[in-house]
Amino acid sequence: MVMSDTYLVSGKLPTDLANSVSDLIHSSISKGMEPDSVVCIVATVAADYARQYYGPKYLEALARLVLMNGGAKQ
C-alpha cells in the first residue's frame, strides 16, 4: 500500500472506523481530557501500527499527508 492509496480509502468500513475514532475523541474530551492530549494519543497509536506494518519511511509520508491536509506549509 502506498500513501496515496491510504488517503483515498473509502467505503463502509473506513467510514465506520473514522466515526468510531471521532466518537472516542469526543467522549474523551467530554470526560475532561484536553483535546491536544487526546489527539496525540490517537496519533501515537496510529503511528505505532503504521511503523509496525510499513516501517519508518511510511511515517514520514504520513507526516507529509497530515501537514498537507492541515494546510501547513512545509
PQR file of N, CA, C, O and H, with PARSE charges and radii, in Angstrom:
ATOM      1  N   MET A   1       0.849  -1.174   0.000 -0.4000 1.5000
ATOM      2  CA  MET A   1       0.000   0.000   0.000 -0.0000 2.0000
ATOM      3  C   MET A   1       0.893   1.236   0.000  0.5500 1.7000
ATOM      4  O   MET A   1       1.871   1.305   0.745 -0.5500 1.4000
ATOM      5  N   VAL A   2       0.556   2.190  -0.825 -0.4000 1.5000
ATOM      6  CA  VAL A   2       1.282   3.454  -0.837 -0.0000 2.0000
ATOM      7  C   VAL A   2       0.415   4.504  -0.173  0.5500 1.7000
ATOM      8  O   VAL A   2      -0.791   4.323  -0.006 -0.5500 1.4000
ATOM      9  H   VAL A   2      -0.238   2.134  -1.430  0.4000 1.0000
ATOM     10  N   MET A   3       1.053   5.615   0.207 -0.4000 1.5000
ATOM     11  CA  MET A   3       0.328   6.641   0.948 -0.0000 2.0000
ATOM     12  C   MET A   3      -0.904   7.130   0.187  0.5500 1.7000
ATOM     13  O   MET A   3      -1.943   7.369   0.802 -0.5500 1.4000
ATOM     14  H   MET A   3       2.033   5.762   0.071  0.4000 1.0000
ATOM     15  N   SER A   4      -0.814   7.285  -1.132 -0.4000 1.5000
ATOM     16  CA  SER A   4      -1.970   7.773  -1.879 -0.0000 2.0000
ATOM     17  C   SER A   4      -3.138   6.793  -1.776  0.5500 1.7000
ATOM     18  O   SER A   4      -4.295   7.212  -1.773 -0.5500 1.4000
ATOM     19  H   SER A   4       0.030   7.091  -1.632  0.4000 1.0000
ATOM     20  N   ASP A   5      -2.848   5.494  -1.693 -0.4000 1.5000
ATOM     21  CA  ASP A   5      -3.910   4.511  -1.516 -0.0000 2.0000
ATOM     22  C   ASP A   5      -4.615   4.713  -0.180  0.5500 1.7000
ATOM     23  O   ASP A   5      -5.838   4.610  -0.095 -0.5500 1.4000
ATOM     24  H   ASP A   5      -1.908   5.153  -1.696  0.4000 1.0000
ATOM     25  N   THR A   6      -3.848   4.997   0.847 -0.4000 1.5000
ATOM     26  CA  THR A   6      -4.415   5.215   2.176 -0.0000 2.0000
ATOM     27  C   THR A   6      -5.293   6.456   2.187  0.5500 1.7000
ATOM     28  O   THR A   6      -6.377   6.450   2.770 -0.5500 1.4000
ATOM     29  H   THR A   6      -2.854   5.080   0.777  0.4000 1.0000
ATOM     30  N   TYR A   7      -4.835   7.504   1.553 -0.4000 1.5000
ATOM     31  CA  TYR A   7      -5.560   8.762   1.539 -0.0000 2.0000
ATOM     32  C   TYR A   7      -6.906   8.618   0.829  0.5500 1.7000
ATOM     33  O   TYR A   7      -7.869   9.290   1.199 -0.5500 1.4000
ATOM     34  H   TYR A   7      -3.954   7.509   1.079  0.4000 1.0000
ATOM     35  N   LEU A   8      -6.988   7.757  -0.181 -0.4000 1.5000
ATOM     36  CA  LEU A   8      -8.189   7.629  -0.991 -0.0000 2.0000
ATOM     37  C   LEU A   8      -9.122   6.515  -0.539  0.5500 1.7000
ATOM     38  O   LEU A   8     -10.110   6.228  -1.216 -0.5500 1.4000
ATOM     39  H   LEU A   8      -6.206   7.212  -0.482  0.4000 1.0000
ATOM     40  N   VAL A   9      -8.831   5.888   0.581 -0.4000 1.5000
ATOM     41  CA  VAL A   9      -9.665   4.794   1.069 -0.0000 2.0000
ATOM     42  C   VAL A   9     -11.061   5.332   1.371  0.5500 1.7000
ATOM     43  O   VAL A   9     -11.222   6.376   2.003 -0.5500 1.4000
ATOM     44  H   VAL A   9      -8.028   6.121   1.130  0.4000 1.0000
ATOM     45  N   SER A  10     -12.062   4.593   0.901 -0.4000 1.5000
ATOM     46  CA  SER A  10     -13.438   4.976   1.195 -0.0000 2.0000
ATOM     47  C   SER A  10     -14.269   3.707   1.328  0.5500 1.7000
ATOM     48  O   SER A  10     -13.799   2.607   1.038 -0.5500 1.4000
ATOM     49  H   SER A  10     -11.931   3.745   0.388  0.4000 1.0000
ATOM     50  N   GLY A  11     -15.472   3.873   1.759 -0.4000 1.5000
ATOM     51  CA  GLY A  11     -16.365   2.734   1.921 -0.0000 2.0000
ATOM     52  C   GLY A  11     -16.896   2.641   3.340  0.5500 1.7000
ATOM     53  O   GLY A  11     -16.579   3.473   4.190 -0.5500 1.4000
ATOM     54  H   GLY A  11     -15.854   4.767   1.995  0.4000 1.0000
ATOM     55  N   LYS A  12     -17.705   1.626   3.587 -0.4000 1.5000
ATOM     56  CA  LYS A  12     -18.358   1.496   4.889 -0.0000 2.0000
ATOM     57  C   LYS A  12     -17.372   1.266   6.034  0.5500 1.7000
ATOM     58  O   LYS A  12     -17.457   1.940   7.061 -0.5500 1.4000
ATOM     59  H   LYS A  12     -17.963   0.950   2.896  0.4000 1.0000
ATOM     60  N   LEU A  13     -16.451   0.338   5.875 -0.4000 1.5000
ATOM     61  CA  LEU A  13     -15.527   0.034   6.969 -0.0000 2.0000
ATOM     62  C   LEU A  13     -14.658   1.242   7.334  0.5500 1.7000
ATOM     63  O   LEU A  13     -14.560   1.568   8.517 -0.5500 1.4000
ATOM     64  H   LEU A  13     -16.382  -0.209   5.041  0.4000 1.0000
ATOM     65  N   PRO A  14     -14.023   1.921   6.368 -0.5600 1.5000
ATOM     66  CA  PRO A  14     -13.253   3.114   6.727  0.2800 2.0000
ATOM     67  C   PRO A  14     -14.121   4.214   7.347  0.5500 1.7000
ATOM     68  O   PRO A  14     -13.685   4.913   8.262 -0.5500 1.4000
ATOM     69  N   THR A  15     -15.349   4.362   6.845 -0.4000 1.5000
ATOM     70  CA  THR A  15     -16.255   5.362   7.416 -0.0000 2.0000
ATOM     71  C   THR A  15     -16.617   5.001   8.850  0.5500 1.7000
ATOM     72  O   THR A  15     -16.625   5.864   9.728 -0.5500 1.4000
ATOM     73  H   THR A  15     -15.703   3.795   6.101  0.4000 1.0000
ATOM     74  N   ASP A  16     -16.916   3.728   9.088 -0.4000 1.5000
ATOM     75  CA  ASP A  16     -17.220   3.276  10.452 -0.0000 2.0000
ATOM     76  C   ASP A  16     -16.032   3.501  11.382  0.5500 1.7000
ATOM     77  O   ASP A  16     -16.205   3.935  12.522 -0.5500 1.4000
ATOM     78  H   ASP A  16     -16.910   3.027   8.375  0.4000 1.0000
ATOM     79  N   LEU A  17     -14.833   3.208  10.899 -0.4000 1.5000
ATOM     80  CA  LEU A  17     -13.631   3.419  11.706 -0.0000 2.0000
ATOM     81  C   LEU A  17     -13.466   4.896  12.036  0.5500 1.7000
ATOM     82  O   LEU A  17     -13.223   5.254  13.189 -0.5500 1.4000
ATOM     83  H   LEU A  17     -14.692   2.856   9.973  0.4000 1.0000
ATOM     84  N   ALA A  18     -13.597   5.753  11.031 -0.4000 1.5000
ATOM     85  CA  ALA A  18     -13.460   7.198  11.261 -0.0000 2.0000
ATOM     86  C   ALA A  18     -14.497   7.691  12.264  0.5500 1.7000
ATOM     87  O   ALA A  18     -14.178   8.494  13.141 -0.5500 1.4000
ATOM     88  H   ALA A  18     -13.794   5.462  10.094  0.4000 1.0000
ATOM     89  N   ASN A  19     -15.723   7.220  12.143 -0.4000 1.5000
ATOM     90  CA  ASN A  19     -16.768   7.626  13.083 -0.0000 2.0000
ATOM     91  C   ASN A  19     -16.479   7.128  14.494  0.5500 1.7000
ATOM     92  O   ASN A  19     -16.718   7.846  15.465 -0.5500 1.4000
ATOM     93  H   ASN A  19     -15.981   6.568  11.431  0.4000 1.0000
ATOM     94  N   SER A  20     -15.970   5.915  14.615 -0.4000 1.5000
ATOM     95  CA  SER A  20     -15.619   5.377  15.938 -0.0000 2.0000
ATOM     96  C   SER A  20     -14.500   6.180  16.589  0.5500 1.7000
ATOM     97  O   SER A  20     -14.556   6.485  17.781 -0.5500 1.4000
ATOM     98  H   SER A  20     -15.776   5.332  13.827  0.4000 1.0000
ATOM     99  N   VAL A  21     -13.491   6.516  15.805 -0.4000 1.5000
ATOM    100  CA  VAL A  21     -12.384   7.325  16.332 -0.0000 2.0000
ATOM    101  C   VAL A  21     -12.906   8.700  16.740  0.5500 1.7000
ATOM    102  O   VAL A  21     -12.544   9.218  17.796 -0.5500 1.4000
ATOM    103  H   VAL A  21     -13.446   6.268  14.838  0.4000 1.0000
ATOM    104  N   SER A  22     -13.756   9.288  15.902 -0.4000 1.5000
ATOM    105  CA  SER A  22     -14.337  10.587  16.231 -0.0000 2.0000
ATOM    106  C   SER A  22     -15.148  10.518  17.521  0.5500 1.7000
ATOM    107  O   SER A  22     -15.042  11.403  18.371 -0.5500 1.4000
ATOM    108  H   SER A  22     -14.051   8.867  15.044  0.4000 1.0000
ATOM    109  N   ASP A  23     -15.955   9.473  17.670 -0.4000 1.5000
ATOM    110  CA  ASP A  23     -16.740   9.300  18.899 -0.0000 2.0000
ATOM    111  C   ASP A  23     -15.834   9.147  20.118  0.5500 1.7000
ATOM    112  O   ASP A  23     -16.109   9.710  21.178 -0.5500 1.4000
ATOM    113  H   ASP A  23     -16.041   8.754  16.980  0.4000 1.0000
ATOM    114  N   LEU A  24     -14.759   8.387  19.966 -0.4000 1.5000
ATOM    115  CA  LEU A  24     -13.808   8.193  21.059 -0.0000 2.0000
ATOM    116  C   LEU A  24     -13.160   9.522  21.462  0.5500 1.7000
ATOM    117  O   LEU A  24     -13.037   9.826  22.649 -0.5500 1.4000
ATOM    118  H   LEU A  24     -14.535   7.929  19.105  0.4000 1.0000
ATOM    119  N   ILE A  25     -12.753  10.298  20.474 -0.4000 1.5000
ATOM    120  CA  ILE A  25     -12.143  11.604  20.754 -0.0000 2.0000
ATOM    121  C   ILE A  25     -13.148  12.500  21.468  0.5500 1.7000
ATOM    122  O   ILE A  25     -12.824  13.112  22.486 -0.5500 1.4000
ATOM    123  H   ILE A  25     -12.854  10.051  19.510  0.4000 1.0000
ATOM    124  N   HIS A  26     -14.364  12.577  20.937 -0.4000 1.5000
ATOM    125  CA  HIS A  26     -15.396  13.418  21.543 -0.0000 2.0000
ATOM    126  C   HIS A  26     -15.689  12.985  22.983  0.5500 1.7000
ATOM    127  O   HIS A  26     -15.797  13.823  23.878 -0.5500 1.4000
ATOM    128  H   HIS A  26     -14.626  12.080  20.110  0.4000 1.0000
ATOM    129  N   SER A  27     -15.817  11.683  23.195 -0.4000 1.5000
ATOM    130  CA  SER A  27     -16.099  11.157  24.532 -0.0000 2.0000
ATOM    131  C   SER A  27     -14.979  11.489  25.517  0.5500 1.7000
ATOM    132  O   SER A  27     -15.239  11.874  26.658 -0.5500 1.4000
ATOM    133  H   SER A  27     -15.730  11.002  22.467  0.4000 1.0000
ATOM    134  N   SER A  28     -13.745  11.339  25.074 -0.4000 1.5000
ATOM    135  CA  SER A  28     -12.601  11.617  25.954 -0.0000 2.0000
ATOM    136  C   SER A  28     -12.544  13.090  26.330  0.5500 1.7000
ATOM    137  O   SER A  28     -12.253  13.433  27.475 -0.5500 1.4000
ATOM    138  H   SER A  28     -13.534  11.027  24.148  0.4000 1.0000
ATOM    139  N   ILE A  29     -12.822  13.958  25.366 -0.4000 1.5000
ATOM    140  CA  ILE A  29     -12.839  15.398  25.646 -0.0000 2.0000
ATOM    141  C   ILE A  29     -13.986  15.726  26.595  0.5500 1.7000
ATOM    142  O   ILE A  29     -13.826  16.528  27.515 -0.5500 1.4000
ATOM    143  H   ILE A  29     -13.059  13.679  24.435  0.4000 1.0000
ATOM    144  N   SER A  30     -15.147  15.102  26.369 -0.4000 1.5000
ATOM    145  CA  SER A  30     -16.310  15.331  27.238 -0.0000 2.0000
ATOM    146  C   SER A  30     -16.051  14.901  28.677  0.5500 1.7000
ATOM    147  O   SER A  30     -16.641  15.444  29.612 -0.5500 1.4000
ATOM    148  H   SER A  30     -15.277  14.451  25.622  0.4000 1.0000
ATOM    149  N   LYS A  31     -15.160  13.915  28.850 -0.4000 1.5000
ATOM    150  CA  LYS A  31     -14.823  13.426  30.188 -0.0000 2.0000
ATOM    151  C   LYS A  31     -13.723  14.244  30.848  0.5500 1.7000
ATOM    152  O   LYS A  31     -13.321  13.947  31.973 -0.5500 1.4000
ATOM    153  H   LYS A  31     -14.681  13.473  28.091  0.4000 1.0000
ATOM    154  N   GLY A  32     -13.230  15.275  30.157 -0.4000 1.5000
ATOM    155  CA  GLY A  32     -12.274  16.179  30.769 -0.0000 2.0000
ATOM    156  C   GLY A  32     -10.862  16.159  30.224  0.5500 1.7000
ATOM    157  O   GLY A  32     -10.032  16.961  30.653 -0.5500 1.4000
ATOM    158  H   GLY A  32     -13.556  15.516  29.243  0.4000 1.0000
ATOM    159  N   MET A  33     -10.566  15.275  29.297 -0.4000 1.5000
ATOM    160  CA  MET A  33      -9.216  15.273  28.716 -0.0000 2.0000
ATOM    161  C   MET A  33      -9.062  16.478  27.803  0.5500 1.7000
ATOM    162  O   MET A  33     -10.014  16.916  27.157 -0.5500 1.4000
ATOM    163  H   MET A  33     -11.240  14.624  28.949  0.4000 1.0000
ATOM    164  N   GLU A  34      -7.861  16.996  27.762 -0.4000 1.5000
ATOM    165  CA  GLU A  34      -7.564  18.102  26.857 -0.0000 2.0000
ATOM    166  C   GLU A  34      -7.529  17.583  25.423  0.5500 1.7000
ATOM    167  O   GLU A  34      -7.003  16.499  25.172 -0.5500 1.4000
ATOM    168  H   GLU A  34      -7.088  16.641  28.286  0.4000 1.0000
ATOM    169  N   PRO A  35      -8.084  18.343  24.479 -0.5600 1.5000
ATOM    170  CA  PRO A  35      -8.086  17.898  23.082  0.2800 2.0000
ATOM    171  C   PRO A  35      -6.701  17.548  22.550  0.5500 1.7000
ATOM    172  O   PRO A  35      -6.549  16.569  21.820 -0.5500 1.4000
ATOM    173  N   ASP A  36      -5.686  18.341  22.909 -0.4000 1.5000
ATOM    174  CA  ASP A  36      -4.344  18.041  22.389 -0.0000 2.0000
ATOM    175  C   ASP A  36      -3.826  16.707  22.922  0.5500 1.7000
ATOM    176  O   ASP A  36      -3.133  15.986  22.204 -0.5500 1.4000
ATOM    177  H   ASP A  36      -5.810  19.136  23.503  0.4000 1.0000
ATOM    178  N   SER A  37      -4.150  16.371  24.162 -0.4000 1.5000
ATOM    179  CA  SER A  37      -3.731  15.078  24.718 -0.0000 2.0000
ATOM    180  C   SER A  37      -4.424  13.924  24.009  0.5500 1.7000
ATOM    181  O   SER A  37      -3.795  12.921  23.671 -0.5500 1.4000
ATOM    182  H   SER A  37      -4.713  16.957  24.745  0.4000 1.0000
ATOM    183  N   VAL A  38      -5.720  14.073  23.786 -0.4000 1.5000
ATOM    184  CA  VAL A  38      -6.492  13.017  23.126 -0.0000 2.0000
ATOM    185  C   VAL A  38      -5.959  12.769  21.717  0.5500 1.7000
ATOM    186  O   VAL A  38      -5.723  11.625  21.327 -0.5500 1.4000
ATOM    187  H   VAL A  38      -6.232  14.887  24.060  0.4000 1.0000
ATOM    188  N   VAL A  39      -5.773  13.839  20.963 -0.4000 1.5000
ATOM    189  CA  VAL A  39      -5.307  13.706  19.582 -0.0000 2.0000
ATOM    190  C   VAL A  39      -3.901  13.117  19.540  0.5500 1.7000
ATOM    191  O   VAL A  39      -3.602  12.298  18.671 -0.5500 1.4000
ATOM    192  H   VAL A  39      -5.964  14.768  21.280  0.4000 1.0000
ATOM    193  N   CYS A  40      -3.039  13.522  20.462 -0.4000 1.5000
ATOM    194  CA  CYS A  40      -1.680  12.968  20.498 -0.0000 2.0000
ATOM    195  C   CYS A  40      -1.698  11.470  20.787  0.5500 1.7000
ATOM    196  O   CYS A  40      -0.929  10.716  20.191 -0.5500 1.4000
ATOM    197  H   CYS A  40      -3.282  14.187  21.168  0.4000 1.0000
ATOM    198  N   ILE A  41      -2.557  11.036  21.684 -0.4000 1.5000
ATOM    199  CA  ILE A  41      -2.649   9.607  21.997 -0.0000 2.0000
ATOM    200  C   ILE A  41      -3.138   8.832  20.773  0.5500 1.7000
ATOM    201  O   ILE A  41      -2.563   7.801  20.422 -0.5500 1.4000
ATOM    202  H   ILE A  41      -3.182  11.648  22.169  0.4000 1.0000
ATOM    203  N   VAL A  42      -4.186   9.317  20.129 -0.4000 1.5000
ATOM    204  CA  VAL A  42      -4.712   8.646  18.932 -0.0000 2.0000
ATOM    205  C   VAL A  42      -3.648   8.593  17.841  0.5500 1.7000
ATOM    206  O   VAL A  42      -3.464   7.558  17.201 -0.5500 1.4000
ATOM    207  H   VAL A  42      -4.653  10.154  20.414  0.4000 1.0000
ATOM    208  N   ALA A  43      -2.950   9.703  17.629 -0.4000 1.5000
ATOM    209  CA  ALA A  43      -1.908   9.750  16.596 -0.0000 2.0000
ATOM    210  C   ALA A  43      -0.754   8.808  16.931  0.5500 1.7000
ATOM    211  O   ALA A  43      -0.202   8.166  16.037 -0.5500 1.4000
ATOM    212  H   ALA A  43      -3.099  10.543  18.150  0.4000 1.0000
ATOM    213  N   THR A  44      -0.389   8.720  18.199 -0.4000 1.5000
ATOM    214  CA  THR A  44       0.701   7.837  18.608 -0.0000 2.0000
ATOM    215  C   THR A  44       0.347   6.369  18.374  0.5500 1.7000
ATOM    216  O   THR A  44       1.169   5.596  17.883 -0.5500 1.4000
ATOM    217  H   THR A  44      -0.837   9.242  18.925  0.4000 1.0000
ATOM    218  N   VAL A  45      -0.869   5.997  18.726 -0.4000 1.5000
ATOM    219  CA  VAL A  45      -1.305   4.613  18.496 -0.0000 2.0000
ATOM    220  C   VAL A  45      -1.317   4.311  16.997  0.5500 1.7000
ATOM    221  O   VAL A  45      -0.836   3.259  16.575 -0.5500 1.4000
ATOM    222  H   VAL A  45      -1.537   6.625  19.125  0.4000 1.0000
ATOM    223  N   ALA A  46      -1.855   5.214  16.201 -0.4000 1.5000
ATOM    224  CA  ALA A  46      -1.884   5.017  14.743 -0.0000 2.0000
ATOM    225  C   ALA A  46      -0.468   4.927  14.180  0.5500 1.7000
ATOM    226  O   ALA A  46      -0.192   4.087  13.324 -0.5500 1.4000
ATOM    227  H   ALA A  46      -2.245   6.069  16.544  0.4000 1.0000
ATOM    228  N   ALA A  47       0.424   5.785  14.655 -0.4000 1.5000
ATOM    229  CA  ALA A  47       1.814   5.764  14.176 -0.0000 2.0000
ATOM    230  C   ALA A  47       2.511   4.463  14.557  0.5500 1.7000
ATOM    231  O   ALA A  47       3.288   3.922  13.771 -0.5500 1.4000
ATOM    232  H   ALA A  47       0.200   6.468  15.351  0.4000 1.0000
ATOM    233  N   ASP A  48       2.240   3.963  15.750 -0.4000 1.5000
ATOM    234  CA  ASP A  48       2.838   2.686  16.168 -0.0000 2.0000
ATOM    235  C   ASP A  48       2.407   1.545  15.251  0.5500 1.7000
ATOM    236  O   ASP A  48       3.224   0.712  14.859 -0.5500 1.4000
ATOM    237  H   ASP A  48       1.609   4.403  16.389  0.4000 1.0000
ATOM    238  N   TYR A  49       1.131   1.513  14.916 -0.4000 1.5000
ATOM    239  CA  TYR A  49       0.657   0.480  13.991 -0.0000 2.0000
ATOM    240  C   TYR A  49       1.287   0.642  12.616  0.5500 1.7000
ATOM    241  O   TYR A  49       1.723  -0.339  12.014 -0.5500 1.4000
ATOM    242  H   TYR A  49       0.467   2.190  15.234  0.4000 1.0000
ATOM    243  N   ALA A  50       1.340   1.862  12.118 -0.4000 1.5000
ATOM    244  CA  ALA A  50       1.921   2.114  10.790 -0.0000 2.0000
ATOM    245  C   ALA A  50       3.394   1.725  10.755  0.5500 1.7000
ATOM    246  O   ALA A  50       3.854   1.111   9.792 -0.5500 1.4000
ATOM    247  H   ALA A  50       0.986   2.659  12.607  0.4000 1.0000
ATOM    248  N   ARG A  51       4.125   2.076  11.790 -0.4000 1.5000
ATOM    249  CA  ARG A  51       5.553   1.734  11.855 -0.0000 2.0000
ATOM    250  C   ARG A  51       5.738   0.218  11.884  0.5500 1.7000
ATOM    251  O   ARG A  51       6.635  -0.313  11.230 -0.5500 1.4000
ATOM    252  H   ARG A  51       3.752   2.575  12.573  0.4000 1.0000
ATOM    253  N   GLN A  52       4.898  -0.469  12.634 -0.4000 1.5000
ATOM    254  CA  GLN A  52       4.995  -1.926  12.738 -0.0000 2.0000
ATOM    255  C   GLN A  52       4.755  -2.591  11.380  0.5500 1.7000
ATOM    256  O   GLN A  52       5.473  -3.520  11.011 -0.5500 1.4000
ATOM    257  H   GLN A  52       4.169  -0.038  13.165  0.4000 1.0000
ATOM    258  N   TYR A  53       3.774  -2.132  10.652 -0.4000 1.5000
ATOM    259  CA  TYR A  53       3.412  -2.780   9.391 -0.0000 2.0000
ATOM    260  C   TYR A  53       4.228  -2.308   8.199  0.5500 1.7000
ATOM    261  O   TYR A  53       4.532  -3.102   7.308 -0.5500 1.4000
ATOM    262  H   TYR A  53       3.191  -1.377  10.952  0.4000 1.0000
ATOM    263  N   TYR A  54       4.589  -1.023   8.166 -0.4000 1.5000
ATOM    264  CA  TYR A  54       5.194  -0.463   6.956 -0.0000 2.0000
ATOM    265  C   TYR A  54       6.584   0.114   7.146  0.5500 1.7000
ATOM    266  O   TYR A  54       7.280   0.375   6.165 -0.5500 1.4000
ATOM    267  H   TYR A  54       4.342  -0.378   8.889  0.4000 1.0000
ATOM    268  N   GLY A  55       7.004   0.320   8.390 -0.4000 1.5000
ATOM    269  CA  GLY A  55       8.332   0.855   8.640 -0.0000 2.0000
ATOM    270  C   GLY A  55       8.344   2.367   8.792  0.5500 1.7000
ATOM    271  O   GLY A  55       7.332   3.027   8.555 -0.5500 1.4000
ATOM    272  H   GLY A  55       6.438   0.108   9.187  0.4000 1.0000
ATOM    273  N   PRO A  56       9.493   2.920   9.189 -0.5600 1.5000
ATOM    274  CA  PRO A  56       9.594   4.342   9.498  0.2800 2.0000
ATOM    275  C   PRO A  56       9.390   5.260   8.292  0.5500 1.7000
ATOM    276  O   PRO A  56       8.935   6.391   8.463 -0.5500 1.4000
ATOM    277  N   LYS A  57       9.710   4.811   7.094 -0.4000 1.5000
ATOM    278  CA  LYS A  57       9.515   5.664   5.911 -0.0000 2.0000
ATOM    279  C   LYS A  57       8.036   5.990   5.712  0.5500 1.7000
ATOM    280  O   LYS A  57       7.686   7.073   5.244 -0.5500 1.4000
ATOM    281  H   LYS A  57      10.080   3.893   6.955  0.4000 1.0000
ATOM    282  N   TYR A  58       7.191   5.058   6.067 -0.4000 1.5000
ATOM    283  CA  TYR A  58       5.751   5.285   5.953 -0.0000 2.0000
ATOM    284  C   TYR A  58       5.336   6.449   6.849  0.5500 1.7000
ATOM    285  O   TYR A  58       4.480   7.251   6.475 -0.5500 1.4000
ATOM    286  H   TYR A  58       7.475   4.178   6.448  0.4000 1.0000
ATOM    287  N   LEU A  59       5.940   6.541   8.022 -0.4000 1.5000
ATOM    288  CA  LEU A  59       5.597   7.627   8.944 -0.0000 2.0000
ATOM    289  C   LEU A  59       5.976   8.980   8.372  0.5500 1.7000
ATOM    290  O   LEU A  59       5.268   9.963   8.589 -0.5500 1.4000
ATOM    291  H   LEU A  59       6.635   5.890   8.326  0.4000 1.0000
ATOM    292  N   GLU A  60       7.082   9.043   7.644 -0.4000 1.5000
ATOM    293  CA  GLU A  60       7.474  10.298   7.002 -0.0000 2.0000
ATOM    294  C   GLU A  60       6.420  10.720   5.984  0.5500 1.7000
ATOM    295  O   GLU A  60       6.048  11.892   5.921 -0.5500 1.4000
ATOM    296  H   GLU A  60       7.657   8.244   7.468  0.4000 1.0000
ATOM    297  N   ALA A  61       5.943   9.773   5.194 -0.4000 1.5000
ATOM    298  CA  ALA A  61       4.904  10.078   4.213 -0.0000 2.0000
ATOM    299  C   ALA A  61       3.602  10.466   4.913  0.5500 1.7000
ATOM    300  O   ALA A  61       2.898  11.368   4.458 -0.5500 1.4000
ATOM    301  H   ALA A  61       6.245   8.821   5.246  0.4000 1.0000
ATOM    302  N   LEU A  62       3.284   9.798   6.001 -0.4000 1.5000
ATOM    303  CA  LEU A  62       2.087  10.120   6.765 -0.0000 2.0000
ATOM    304  C   LEU A  62       2.173  11.534   7.331  0.5500 1.7000
ATOM    305  O   LEU A  62       1.189  12.273   7.313 -0.5500 1.4000
ATOM    306  H   LEU A  62       3.856   9.066   6.371  0.4000 1.0000
ATOM    307  N   ALA A  63       3.334  11.907   7.828 -0.4000 1.5000
ATOM    308  CA  ALA A  63       3.522  13.262   8.358 -0.0000 2.0000
ATOM    309  C   ALA A  63       3.301  14.307   7.265  0.5500 1.7000
ATOM    310  O   ALA A  63       2.673  15.337   7.509 -0.5500 1.4000
ATOM    311  H   ALA A  63       4.133  11.307   7.843  0.4000 1.0000
ATOM    312  N   ARG A  64       3.815  14.045   6.067 -0.4000 1.5000
ATOM    313  CA  ARG A  64       3.605  14.982   4.957 -0.0000 2.0000
ATOM    314  C   ARG A  64       2.119  15.090   4.623  0.5500 1.7000
ATOM    315  O   ARG A  64       1.620  16.180   4.345 -0.5500 1.4000
ATOM    316  H   ARG A  64       4.325  13.208   5.870  0.4000 1.0000
ATOM    317  N   LEU A  65       1.417  13.965   4.651 -0.4000 1.5000
ATOM    318  CA  LEU A  65      -0.011  13.966   4.368 -0.0000 2.0000
ATOM    319  C   LEU A  65      -0.769  14.779   5.413  0.5500 1.7000
ATOM    320  O   LEU A  65      -1.663  15.553   5.069 -0.5500 1.4000
ATOM    321  H   LEU A  65       1.823  13.079   4.877  0.4000 1.0000
ATOM    322  N   VAL A  66      -0.421  14.610   6.670 -0.4000 1.5000
ATOM    323  CA  VAL A  66      -1.075  15.366   7.743 -0.0000 2.0000
ATOM    324  C   VAL A  66      -0.831  16.858   7.555  0.5500 1.7000
ATOM    325  O   VAL A  66      -1.756  17.659   7.688 -0.5500 1.4000
ATOM    326  H   VAL A  66       0.305  13.982   6.949  0.4000 1.0000
ATOM    327  N   LEU A  67       0.400  17.234   7.249 -0.4000 1.5000
ATOM    328  CA  LEU A  67       0.706  18.644   7.024 -0.0000 2.0000
ATOM    329  C   LEU A  67      -0.062  19.191   5.828  0.5500 1.7000
ATOM    330  O   LEU A  67      -0.566  20.313   5.874 -0.5500 1.4000
ATOM    331  H   LEU A  67       1.151  16.583   7.141  0.4000 1.0000
ATOM    332  N   MET A  68      -0.153  18.414   4.771 -0.4000 1.5000
ATOM    333  CA  MET A  68      -0.867  18.840   3.579 -0.0000 2.0000
ATOM    334  C   MET A  68      -2.353  19.044   3.885  0.5500 1.7000
ATOM    335  O   MET A  68      -2.943  20.038   3.459 -0.5500 1.4000
ATOM    336  H   MET A  68       0.256  17.502   4.734  0.4000 1.0000
ATOM    337  N   ASN A  69      -2.948  18.126   4.607 -0.4000 1.5000
ATOM    338  CA  ASN A  69      -4.371  18.232   4.926 -0.0000 2.0000
ATOM    339  C   ASN A  69      -4.655  19.331   5.933  0.5500 1.7000
ATOM    340  O   ASN A  69      -5.758  19.877   5.961 -0.5500 1.4000
ATOM    341  H   ASN A  69      -2.469  17.319   4.953  0.4000 1.0000
ATOM    342  N   GLY A  70      -3.680  19.659   6.754 -0.4000 1.5000
ATOM    343  CA  GLY A  70      -3.859  20.708   7.743 -0.0000 2.0000
ATOM    344  C   GLY A  70      -3.583  22.099   7.214  0.5500 1.7000
ATOM    345  O   GLY A  70      -3.767  23.089   7.922 -0.5500 1.4000
ATOM    346  H   GLY A  70      -2.784  19.216   6.731  0.4000 1.0000
ATOM    347  N   GLY A  71      -3.147  22.174   5.980 -0.4000 1.5000
ATOM    348  CA  GLY A  71      -2.862  23.471   5.390 -0.0000 2.0000
ATOM    349  C   GLY A  71      -1.532  24.059   5.809  0.5500 1.7000
ATOM    350  O   GLY A  71      -1.236  25.209   5.483 -0.5500 1.4000
ATOM    351  H   GLY A  71      -2.998  21.370   5.405  0.4000 1.0000
ATOM    352  N   ALA A  72      -0.717  23.287   6.531 -0.4000 1.5000
ATOM    353  CA  ALA A  72       0.583  23.792   6.977 -0.0000 2.0000
ATOM    354  C   ALA A  72       1.554  23.831   5.807  0.5500 1.7000
ATOM    355  O   ALA A  72       1.483  23.005   4.897 -0.5500 1.4000
ATOM    356  H   ALA A  72      -0.957  22.353   6.795  0.4000 1.0000
ATOM    357  N   LYS A  73       2.441  24.778   5.842 -0.4000 1.5000
ATOM    358  CA  LYS A  73       3.479  24.898   4.814 -0.0000 2.0000
ATOM    359  C   LYS A  73       4.677  24.073   5.229  0.5500 1.7000
ATOM    360  O   LYS A  73       5.066  24.062   6.396 -0.5500 1.4000
ATOM    361  H   LYS A  73       2.499  25.449   6.581  0.4000 1.0000
ATOM    362  N   GLN A  74       5.272  23.367   4.241 -0.4000 1.5000
ATOM    363  CA  GLN A  74       6.469  22.584   4.534 -0.0000 2.0000
ATOM    364  C   GLN A  74       7.692  23.396   4.235  0.5500 1.7000
ATOM    365  O   GLN A  74       8.811  22.915   4.416 -0.5500 1.4000
ATOM    366  H   GLN A  74       4.956  23.377   3.292  0.4000 1.0000
TER
END
